[in-house]
Amino acid sequence: MTLSNESSEVRNEPARPDLSGKWSHVDACLNEWLVPADPVMTEVLANNARAALPPIDVAPNQGKLLHLLAKIQGARSILEIGTLGGYSTIWLARALPEDGKIVTLEYDPHHAETARQNLSQAGVSHLVDVRVGEALGSLEQLYAEGAGPFDLIFIDADKPNNPEYFKWALKLSRPGSLIIGDNVIRDGEVANPHSEDPRVQGVRTFLELIAAEPRVTATALQTVGSKGYDGFVLALVTA
Ligand SMILES: C[S@@+](CC[C@H](N)C(=O)[O-])C[C@H]1O[C@@H](n2cnc3c(N)ncnc32)[C@H](O)[C@@H]1O
């Protein structure tokens, strides 16, 4: 299946008002009401900043969504592609039972080391296996080890590789597994078939593969907030 958006493609659109301040303010309210500040998470983000990691972790309310999805799923085993400083990893790990496991894949050794510090600080190190290296190689290794099937797979690394990550996610899943892909809207550019951004083309091909895959049923949502205009895709493996 090929995504065809010629009719809905927005070209020469008038300048939109900048609503990012409003989105961030609403996110701050939602977080104050529903995701109260947690000293551990605050320290994790501070540690990431001290370590000069880019602030591209999920937002607190998005982390809580991942946590709730893992809980709803009754997840005991989770695979995360893209660790950074382990912020989303901690949200996911906190949804696991004491004998649960999350494997998280990270290319950058400095990110992985910072994540290990944060996971220890959060008291979840015993639940998490941080694997350093190119995710495609780590996925092949996991498959060769007979790892999985995972109950939940969160794809949040280099977007050009999303199509390959989705193929591995299917191999490492079972009927009932949930696959979540972050950052698939990319400021609306996902609807632009002419985008020359390899990340946009990566998420477009990712969505095409999901749409054409009979073993999953999926939806995607646009989101706005403190992290801008983006969104995620949710795919349930059915067969
Ligand atoms: C968006 S960040 C992950 C954010 C994290 N999930 C969170 O919300 O806290 C993406 C991470 O993927 C890592 N990454 C990028 N390309 C990778 C690759 N080919 N293999 C493994 N990790 C990769 C980056 O180094 C970065 O730390």
The ligand as an SDF file (V2000), in Angstrom:
LIG
                    3D

 27 29  0  0  0  0  0  0  0  0999 V2000
   14.1360   10.1910   20.6790 C   0  0  0  0  0  0  0  0  0  0  0  0
   15.5010    9.5340   21.5110 S   0  0  0  0  0  0  0  0  0  0  0  0
   14.7450    8.3610   22.5920 C   0  0  0  0  0  0  0  0  0  0  0  0
   13.9610    9.0310   23.6740 C   0  0  0  0  0  0  0  0  0  0  0  0
   13.5160    8.0820   24.7590 C   0  0  0  0  0  0  0  0  0  0  0  0
   12.7000    7.0060   24.2030 N   0  0  0  0  0  0  0  0  0  0  0  0
   12.7080    8.8590   25.7780 C   0  0  0  0  0  0  0  0  0  0  0  0
   11.5500    9.2010   25.4720 O   0  0  0  0  0  0  0  0  0  0  0  0
   13.2350    9.1100   26.8690 O   0  0  0  0  0  0  0  0  0  0  0  0
   16.2430    8.4980   20.3040 C   0  0  0  0  0  0  0  0  0  0  0  0
   17.4430    7.7280   20.7920 C   0  0  0  0  0  0  0  0  0  0  0  0
   17.7220    6.7390   19.8000 O   0  0  0  0  0  0  0  0  0  0  0  0
   19.1170    6.6270   19.6620 C   0  0  0  0  0  0  0  0  0  0  0  0
   19.4250    6.0920   18.3260 N   0  0  0  0  0  0  0  0  0  0  0  0
   19.4720    6.7700   17.1520 C   0  0  0  0  0  0  0  0  0  0  0  0
   19.8010    5.9470   16.1500 N   0  0  0  0  0  0  0  0  0  0  0  0
   19.9490    4.7220   16.7000 C   0  0  0  0  0  0  0  0  0  0  0  0
   20.2830    3.4610   16.1680 C   0  0  0  0  0  0  0  0  0  0  0  0
   20.5210    3.2760   14.8620 N   0  0  0  0  0  0  0  0  0  0  0  0
   20.3340    2.4060   17.0170 N   0  0  0  0  0  0  0  0  0  0  0  0
   20.0750    2.5770   18.3350 C   0  0  0  0  0  0  0  0  0  0  0  0
   19.7540    3.7510   18.8900 N   0  0  0  0  0  0  0  0  0  0  0  0
   19.6920    4.8160   18.0860 C   0  0  0  0  0  0  0  0  0  0  0  0
   19.6330    8.0420   19.8690 C   0  0  0  0  0  0  0  0  0  0  0  0
   21.0060    8.0120   20.2300 O   0  0  0  0  0  0  0  0  0  0  0  0
   18.7010    8.5620   20.9550 C   0  0  0  0  0  0  0  0  0  0  0  0
   19.2750    8.3760   22.2220 O   0  0  0  0  0  0  0  0  0  0  0  0
  1  2  1  0
  2  3  1  0
  2 10  1  0
  3  4  1  0
  4  5  1  0
  5  6  1  0
  5  7  1  0
  7  8  2  0
  7  9  1  0
 10 11  1  0
 11 12  1  0
 11 26  1  0
 12 13  1  0
 13 14  1  0
 13 24  1  0
 14 15  1  0
 14 23  1  0
 15 16  2  0
 16 17  1  0
 17 18  1  0
 17 23  2  0
 18 19  1  0
 18 20  2  0
 20 21  1  0
 21 22  2  0
 22 23  1  0
 24 25  1  0
 24 26  1  0
 26 27  1  0
M  CHG  2   2   1   9  -1
M  END
$$$$
